[in-house]
Amino acid sequence: MFAHTRKLGPRAEYRQKQGLRVEASPTLAETYHKLKALTVSVGYYGPGATVPQRQLTYDVNIGFAKSVFRLACSNGDCVRGDHELTEELSKAIAKRSKRVEGEQCCRGWLSKDMIKKTKCNHVMRYTLKLAY
C-alpha cells in the first residue's frame, strides 16, 4: 500500500521552511546572555488602515523563544510574508536599548491567487521593551 502525501500549498510550504529555520536557532537566553526580560506589543493594520485590526502584548519566555524572532502576518491568506524582528531585536540588545518602536509592512503576496500580482501590505506596528 502506498502512503498518500498531500502537496503543500505555497503558504504552508513557506511557513514550514520558516518554522524549521526558527526551530534550528538557539534560544534568546542562549544568544543574548544579558537579556533578562522582553515584552512585545504589536498592532496589526490592514493596508492603509489607521485603526488596528488586532492588538496584543505578551511577555516572551526568553528561555524557550528562539533568536530568529518572527511574527505572523495578520492576513490569513498571505503567502511568503510575515514579520521578522530578529535584526531589530539584535540591534536593540547591542545598544542596550530599553524600548524600541517600529513598523513593518508585509512584503508577502496578498493570497495564493495573487502571487506575483499584488503585495500583501498589511502593517505591524511594534514596541519591544527589554530588561537586562
N, C-alpha and C positions, 0 to 999 in steps of 0.2 A: 504494500500500500504506500502511496506517495503522500508526503506531507504537503498540504496546500499552504503556500505562503502568500500573504496579501502584499501587494505592492504599496509602498508608502506614497502618499501624495507629496507635493513639493513642500507644504508647510510642515508635515510630520517628519519628513526627511531632514529638513533644516534643523528643526527642534532637536531631533535625535543626535545629529552631529554636534550641535552646540552643547547639549546635555553631557555628552561624552567629554567634550573639552572642559567643561566646568568640573565634572567629577574627577578628571585627571589632575586638576590643580590642587595645590596644598591649601589648607585652611587659612583663614585670615590670621588666626593666632600663630600659626607656623611661619607665615610670611612676614607679619608685622608684630614683632615681639613686644613693642612698646604700646601698641593699641590695646586699651582695656575695655572700651565700650564704643558701640556705633549704633546710632538711631537714624533711621531713614524715613523721611516724609516725602510722599510723592502725590502729585495731582495729575490726572490723565485728562487730556483735552482732545476733542476731535479737531480736524483741520479747520483753522480759522475761528475756533470757539474761544470765548472768553470766560465761560463758566465750566468748571471741571465736571467731567462725566463721573469721575470717581476719585476719592482721595483716601490715602491710608498712611498710617505711621506705624512703624514697628521697630522693636529693639532686636538687633541682629545678634545671634548667638555666634560670637567670633570663634568659638571652639569647633563649630560644625560648618559654618558658612564658608564657602570657597573663595579663594582670592581672585578667580575670574568671576566678577560680580555683575550679573545680568538681571534685568527685569523684563518681563514680557510686555509686549505692546498691548495696549488696551483694545485694539481692533482684533477681534477673534478670528477674522478671515485673513489677517496679514500674513504674507509669505516672505521669508528671509529678512525679517525686520527685527524688532525688539530693541531694547535699550541696554547698552553696556556702560557701566560706570567704573570699570576696572582702572582705567588710566586716571580718571578724576580722583578716585579714592587714593591711588598710589601717590599722586602729586600732593594731595591734601596731607597725607601722612608724612611725606618727605619734608613738607613745610611746617609740620606740627600744627596745622590749622585745627581750630575747634569747631568751625562751622563753614560749610561750603554750600552755595546755592547755584543752581544752573538749570538749563533747559536743553532737551534733546528732541529733535524731530526724527521720527522713524523714517528710515530710508528703504524700508521693505516695499513690497508691492501690495496694493490695496486688497487683492484677493487672487486666487489661483487663475481666475479668468482674466485678470488684469496684468499678469506678469509681462513685463517689458512694454506696458502701455501706461499705467497710472501708478504713481508712487503712493504709499500709504499716507504719509504726512501727519499722522497722529502725534501729538506733543506730550512729553512728560516733563513736568517741572519738579525739581527735586531739591531737598535740603538734606545734607549729611551733617550730623552732629557727632563729633568724635571726642573721646576722652582717652588720656594717656596715663 
